[in-house]
């Protein structure tokens, strides 16, 4: 069953805006969605794009020929 509720997080408690019909002790999976301002969202996007363009050092060896793979 999937149902969407809105609420506010207060410390370790989520206060829902509306009443639920769920029994006490029901287990739930919570997905949080925060309101992010456009300029902050663009800043995050630019930072992530910089990381992608920079690339990652995976410690790879560069082989100049196919034979180098067999010689190792």
N, C-alpha and C positions, 0 to 999 in steps of 0.2 A: 504494500500500500504506500502510495506517495502522496503527501499532503504538504503544502507550503504554509508556514506560519511566519509572521513577522514579530520581532521582539527586540529587546535591548539586553546587552550583556552587562551584568553588575557583579564584579568580582568573579566567582566561579558559578554564578547562577544566571540563567537566561530567563528573563521575564517576558512572557508572550503577551502581545497586544489583545488577543482574543481568547476565549475559553476553548478548551479542547474536550473531546469526548473520549480521550485515551485513558485507560485505567492507570491508577497509581503504580509506579514502578516499571512502566513500559520503557524498553530500551529503544533508543533513537540514534540515528546517524545525523550529525549536524554539519551542514556546509555553510560557512560564513561568507557573506558578501558585504564588503565595506564600501562606503561611498568615497571614491577617490576623485579629487578635483582634476579637471582636464590638464592643467599645467603640470601637476605632479605625475599624472599618467604619461604625459609626453616625456617628462624627464626620465622616468623609469624605462620607457621604450627606447629612448636614445642611449641610455646606459647599457641596456641589453644588446642593442645593435652594435655598439662599440665592442663589447665582449665577443660577439659573433665574428665581427670583421677582424679583430685581433687574432682570433684563432686560439687553439689550445696546444701546448707542448705535450705531446703524448710519448716523447722519448723515442720516436721512430728513427730507424737507421735508413739512410738513403743508399739505395743500391743503384749503381750505374748500369749494370747489365743483368740479364737473367742468370748468367753464369755465377754472379756473386751470391745469389740465393742458394745455389747448390754447393758452393765452396764453404759456406759457413758451417 
